[in-house]
Amino acid sequence: MKHRDRFLTKKIKDSYCGYAHSQLGRIQGHSKWINNPQPKDPPALRSYVKLHAPDKSCNSITQEELYPILGGSIAAKANAHVYKLFKRSDGSKEPSFLSSDEQINPCFVDMSLERLEREAPKFLGLATINLELYQHDLKLWKDYWSWKTNRNKERALTEEVNGYDGKHAMHLLRLLRQCKEIFSTGEVHVRRPDAEELLKVRRGEVPYNKIIEEANQLKEDIETLYKVSALPEEIDLELLAAEYYDIITSIK
């Protein structure tokens, strides 16, 4: 296409940098997982439980009483995450939860209300559960082991040795370098003059910190060039229509 460079617009910043940003996110996320692996066992809900008012002796605490016991801000923030905590009478070390309004929450209660009343377990106090943090940590654990289990074995070995995914890192720098070149020259260089440098990145021969430093510098350069670039904001639709017409009419 003889006018292909005239179809470049400032929107390349979003397309190139957006793709590069996704590559950077993967590189940093994987690097974090490599250096801070998740344990084999998922996070335990009991680790996110905090006991309050352990000196309360009655088994019946109304919603209104939660505010003076826990403090208005705590109760309001915890809301449905406030539970009554009982000691089970079956010898188990694990406690059972009963919600503050005496309604069963099937996700976290492991004993029926009837059984609780029949066995008359000892009331231990009120408990709050940080469900947001628990769910966040559980998702992080699941994401880590999904990545760990399903990733390419050959790339995984290289990633473990070098501390980053070479393929993602290569694409990151290629995209950012190309974007900067387009804003600087108004041309797209598909055949890379820096091909050997990029292949070194893919092979993991460039330090991780150096890759991140260059990526950050390229992003700053692109932002500066974007402001002064002569590239148009939008595509020339008349030129596009003419090119399309030429292509269609040239087909026999």
C-alpha positions in Angstrom: 0.0 0.0 0.0 1.7 3.2 -1.2 0.1 5.5 1.4 0.3 3.1 4.4 2.3 5.6 6.5 -0.5 8.1 6.1 -2.8 5.8 8.0 -0.8 6.2 11.2 -2.4 8.3 13.9 -1.8 9.3 17.5 -4.0 6.3 18.5 -0.9 4.1 18.2 0.0 5.2 21.7 -3.0 3.4 23.1 -2.7 0.3 20.9 1.1 -0.2 21.3 1.4 1.0 24.9 -1.8 -0.9 25.9 -0.4 -4.1 24.6 3.0 -3.4 26.2 1.3 -2.7 29.5 -0.3 -6.1 29.5 3.1 -7.7 28.8 4.7 -5.7 31.6 2.0 -6.8 34.0 2.6 -10.5 33.1 6.4 -10.1 33.6 6.1 -8.4 36.9 3.4 -10.7 38.1 5.3 -13.8 37.2 8.5 -12.4 38.7 6.7 -11.8 41.9 5.4 -15.4 41.9 8.8 -16.8 41.2 10.4 -14.8 44.1 7.4 -15.3 46.4 5.8 -18.7 45.7 2.5 -19.6 47.2 2.3 -22.5 49.7 0.8 -25.8 48.6 -2.2 -25.5 50.9 -4.8 -22.8 50.4 -5.3 -20.0 53.0 -7.3 -21.2 56.0 -10.4 -19.2 56.9 -9.6 -19.4 60.6 -6.5 -17.3 60.1 -8.7 -14.4 59.2 -10.9 -14.6 62.3 -10.6 -12.1 65.2 -12.3 -12.7 68.5 -14.1 -9.8 70.3 -15.9 -9.5 73.7 -14.8 -12.9 75.0 -16.2 -12.0 78.5 -19.8 -12.0 77.3 -21.6 -14.9 79.0 -25.0 -14.8 77.3 -25.7 -16.8 74.2 -28.1 -14.3 72.7 -26.7 -11.0 71.5 -28.9 -8.7 69.4 -27.8 -6.7 66.4 -28.2 -3.5 68.4 -25.7 -4.8 71.0 -23.0 -5.3 68.4 -22.4 -1.6 68.2 -21.5 -1.0 71.9 -19.6 -4.3 72.1 -17.5 -4.0 68.9 -17.7 -0.2 68.4 -19.8 1.4 65.8 -17.1 1.7 63.2 -16.0 -1.9 63.5 -19.6 -3.3 63.4 -20.5 -1.1 60.4 -17.4 -2.1 58.5 -17.8 -5.8 59.3 -21.6 -5.8 58.8 -22.5 -9.3 57.8 -19.1 -10.6 58.7 -19.9 -10.5 62.5 -20.4 -14.0 64.0 -21.1 -15.6 67.3 -18.4 -18.1 68.1 -19.1 -21.3 70.1 -16.9 -24.1 71.4 -18.1 -27.4 70.0 -18.9 -30.2 72.4 -17.9 -33.1 70.1 -14.2 -32.9 71.0 -13.3 -31.1 67.8 -10.8 -28.2 68.2 -12.5 -26.3 65.4 -15.1 -23.8 66.5 -18.5 -23.3 64.8 -19.8 -20.0 63.6 -23.4 -18.7 64.0 -24.2 -15.3 62.4 -25.1 -12.3 64.5 -28.8 -12.4 63.5 -29.0 -16.2 64.2 -29.3 -17.1 60.5 -27.1 -19.8 59.1 -24.5 -18.8 56.6 -23.9 -22.1 54.7 -20.5 -20.9 53.5 -19.0 -20.8 57.0 -21.2 -22.6 59.4 -20.5 -26.3 59.8 -23.2 -27.1 62.4 -26.9 -26.8 62.1 -28.8 -24.4 64.4 -30.8 -27.3 65.8 -27.6 -29.2 66.7 -26.2 -26.0 68.3 -29.3 -25.6 70.5 -29.3 -29.4 71.4 -25.7 -29.6 72.4 -25.7 -26.2 74.1 -22.1 -25.5 73.3 -20.1 -22.9 75.3 -20.4 -19.4 73.9 -16.9 -18.0 73.4 -17.7 -14.5 72.2 -18.2 -12.5 69.0 -15.9 -12.9 66.0 -15.3 -10.9 62.9 -14.0 -12.4 59.7 -12.0 -10.4 57.2 -13.7 -11.9 54.2 -12.3 -9.4 51.7 -8.7 -10.2 52.6 -9.5 -14.0 52.8 -11.1 -13.9 49.3 -8.2 -11.8 47.9 -5.6 -14.2 49.3 -7.6 -17.2 48.1 -7.8 -15.8 44.6 -4.1 -15.1 44.6 -3.4 -18.7 45.7 -5.6 -20.1 42.9 -4.1 -17.8 40.3 -0.6 -18.8 41.3 -1.2 -22.5 41.1 -3.2 -22.3 37.9 -0.2 -20.5 36.4 2.3 -22.9 37.9 0.4 -26.0 36.7 -0.5 -24.8 33.1 2.6 -22.9 32.0 4.9 -24.1 29.2 7.6 -26.3 30.8 10.4 -25.0 28.6 9.5 -21.4 29.2 9.0 -22.2 32.9 12.5 -23.5 33.3 14.0 -20.4 31.6 11.8 -18.2 33.7 13.0 -19.8 36.9 16.6 -19.4 35.9 16.4 -15.8 34.6 13.6 -14.4 36.9 11.4 -13.3 34.1 9.5 -14.6 31.0 11.8 -13.8 28.0 9.1 -13.9 25.4 6.9 -11.3 27.2 10.0 -9.1 27.9 11.0 -9.2 24.2 7.5 -8.1 23.1 7.4 -5.4 25.8 10.6 -3.7 24.5 9.8 -4.3 20.8 6.3 -2.7 21.2 7.6 0.3 23.1 10.6 0.8 20.8 8.4 0.6 17.7 5.9 3.1 19.2 8.7 5.6 19.9 10.1 5.1 16.4 6.7 5.8 14.8 6.3 9.0 16.7 9.9 10.1 15.9 10.0 9.1 12.2 6.4 8.6 11.1 7.4 5.2 9.8 6.8 1.6 10.9 9.9 -0.6 10.9 8.7 -4.2 10.8 12.1 -5.7 10.1 13.9 -4.9 13.4 17.4 -3.4 13.3 17.6 -4.4 17.0 16.6 -8.0 16.3 19.7 -9.5 18.0 19.2 -7.3 21.1 15.6 -8.5 21.3 16.6 -12.1 20.9 19.1 -11.7 23.8 16.1 -10.5 25.9 14.1 -13.5 24.9 17.0 -15.8 25.8 17.1 -14.2 29.3 20.6 -12.7 28.7 19.5 -9.2 29.8 19.1 -8.5 33.6 15.5 -8.0 34.7 16.1 -4.6 36.3 17.6 -3.3 33.0 14.5 -4.4 31.1 12.2 -2.6 33.5 14.3 0.5 33.5 14.3 0.7 29.7 10.6 0.1 29.6 9.9 2.9 32.0 12.2 5.3 30.1 10.5 4.4 26.8 7.1 5.1 28.2 8.3 8.6 29.4 9.8 9.3 25.9 6.5 8.2 24.2 4.5 10.5 26.4 6.8 13.4 25.5 6.8 12.6 21.8 3.0 12.2 21.7 2.5 15.8 22.8 4.6 17.2 19.9 4.0 14.6 17.2 2.8 15.7 13.8 0.7 12.5 13.5 -3.0 13.2 13.0 -5.6 12.5 15.7 -7.8 10.5 13.2 -7.5 8.6 10.0 -8.1 10.4 6.7 -11.4 8.7 5.7 -11.3 10.1 2.1 -7.9 8.7 1.6 -9.0 5.4 3.1 -12.0 5.3 0.7 -9.8 6.0 -2.3 -7.3 3.3 -1.3 -10.2 0.8 -0.8 -11.6 1.7 -4.2 -8.2 1.1 -5.9 -7.8 -2.3 -4.2 -11.3 -3.4 -5.2 -11.1 -2.3 -8.8 -7.6 -3.9 -9.2 -9.0 -7.3 -8.4 -9.8 -9.2 -11.6 
